[in-house]
Amino acid sequence: MKRADEMTRAIEAVLFAATEPMTVEMIVAQLNGATGVRDVLEELVADYAGRGIELVRRGDRWQFQTAADMAHLLRRDREEPRKLSRAGIETLAIIAYHEPATRAEIEAIRGVQISKGTLDVLMEAGWIRPAGRREVPGRPLLYATTPEFLIHFGLASRRDLPGIDDLRAAGLLDPIDLAMEHAGMSDDDDVEVENDDEEA
């Protein structure tokens, strides 16, 4: 029993001192090849549930974070980060739901061209990354989301992204899109050209 307590304390200490979320393999290496780390992590999730901090898994990485309902207590006056444009939000959503995706595939789904600046902003935020090239003529670059994307949006994996019914229930779908869907119109019937260069 004492050994289990020491293991729990060691894992808590390693995660608390970490400057970034850690994989199980990183924790094992830090603890000189300790075994049973995954089981202890699951126990810690239960132990910290409902407390001011919680242990969460984001993708394959673990970290302590402030409980969501306590975050308002820690806010400080600070410069607001740059907000994403509508084009940036749409581009990020398309990559998250269809990754890996090429620029041409993103544009085909959105129905408009995107500026290079939009992709640059998402890469600077650390939410998307180049993910190889599509093996077709021209070998276009593929884009995919990053572990930082999961961490920022509080997702354990991409499987946790909301589905169409969830988005509709939350009122997050554009009323025009819903009206077109009910009318049976396709996106190609009337596509408005938009200029994304202004938000880059």
C-alpha positions, 0 to 999 in steps of 0.5 A, a space after each residue: 500500500 505504501 508503494 502505491 501511495 509513493 507512486 501516486 505522489 510521484 506521478 502527481 509531482 511529475 505532472 504538476 511540475 511539467 511545462 506541457 501535457 505529458 504522455 504515459 511514456 513520458 511519465 514512465 521515463 521520468 519515473 525510471 521505467 515505473 509500471 502501472 502508471 496508466 492505472 494510477 492516472 485513472 485513479 487520480 482522475 477519480 480522486 480529483 473529480 469535483 475538486 478545484 483542479 482536475 486531471 484530464 486526458 487530451 488526446 494521448 497526453 495528461 495534465 492538471 487543469 483548473 476545474 472549468 467552473 472555477 476558471 472565472 476566479 483566476 481571470 486577470 486583466 490582460 490583453 485579449 488574444 486576437 480573435 479568429 475571423 469567420 473564415 478562420 473558424 470555418 477553416 479550422 472546423 473543416 480541417 478538424 472534421 475532415 483531416 487531413 485536408 488540402 487547401 483545395 479541399 477546404 475551399 471546395 467545402 467552404 465554396 470560397 477561396 481562403 487566403 494564405 493568411 488564414 492558414 498562417 494564423 491557425 498554424 501560429 496559434 498551434 492548432 493546425 500543422 502540415 501533415 504530409 502531401 496528398 499523393 495526387 498530381 501536384 502533391 498538395 500539402 495536407 493540414 491536420 489538427 494538433 494536440 494543442 487544438 485538443 487541449 485548447 478546446 477541451 477535447 479528449 480526442 477528435 471523436 468528442 467533436 460535436 455532431 450536426 445534431 449537437 450543433 443544431 441543438 446548441 443553435 450554432 448553425 447559421 439559420 441561412 444554412 438551415 433554411 437552405 437545407 430544408 429547401 433542398 438547395 445545394 451550396 452550388 446554387 448560389 455561392 457568394 464570393 467572399 474576400 478573406 484577404 482582409 482578415 489575414 
